[in-house]
Amino acid sequence: MLFRSEAGGSKAIEVQTVARPVPGPGEVLVRVRAAGLNRADLALNVGHFRNSGAALGAAIPGVEFAGEVVESGPGVTGFAPGDRVMAMGQGAFAEFAKIHHRLLIRVPAGVEFIRAATAPVTLMTAHDALVTRAGLRQGDTVLVQAATSGVGIVACQIARMRGAALVMGTSRSAQKIARLQSARMGPDVAINPDTENTAERVMALTEGRGADVVIDMLGGSCLNDNLHAAALRGRIVMVGRMGGARGDLDLDRMALRRLTLIGVTFRTRSVDEIAEVASAMDLDLAPALASGSLNWPVDKTVALADVAQAYAYMRSNAHAGKIAIRMD
């Protein structure tokens, strides 16, 4: 899978044959069985994690995959050919991908490659935001902005697993929320920002206290909703910017409530930092992933040759859950 430039510098995708990657020191080569499509891929960029992992030998998009180790470079420890692995890493939309071995996560027994391929970005992002950055504590109340997104779905479940007193989530789709709640994947209470004031609803649900933790995938469009929905000494983690990269910041509100605003991204993290996130997530969530008690819908699966359909489907915002691309 390669990008090519068209007239006017616009980007497009097409399937091409390229040389099989060769693993360097510390790297492994993985036969990719499936990959996950993420919102970051819609920018049609490559090298999303340019400061981590293995350098791309060709302009191959995709940032998460699952498959089997087939070859190791010098200095690799802990993994051998045949091991089933998943990872957040570059060049996922191809039959083979190379990656630093420290970024690999073992696929639990019984977990299929399609499900494993849609796990790394979602699980690592949600766990890092909730547990590591926000310091979620038992009894906290949590607000998840965009609760039907991949990260939102998993964040709701992790919050409950770790003893949150109440998990609230926003969505404009009653149908998506109903499907998720029926499967115990959604928030305890859903808030529709088209018909309700998010901050007022959160305050009513928490008896005027507010949310101890806010996990936000929307960004600028709801920045001040977050400030007014947060509890005293609340922690707001800015994960995504689906609603815009800029917004007005009520500094007086932030000061009066003594709020902590936390920005996160993997784009500027090193191999060491991403490996630490992967390890912490795996240690905490592997049992739940293996048992199926932590789950998420794979909304659509397409073949690599039909990857343009997957991109179009994600752009439509019709999906509830993850979109997977299979290589065989």
Summary of the structure (lengths in Angstrom):
residues: 328
radius of gyration: 19.8
end to end distance: 14.0
largest distance: 60.4
contacts: 1142
relative contact order: 0.15
helix: 33%
strand: 25%
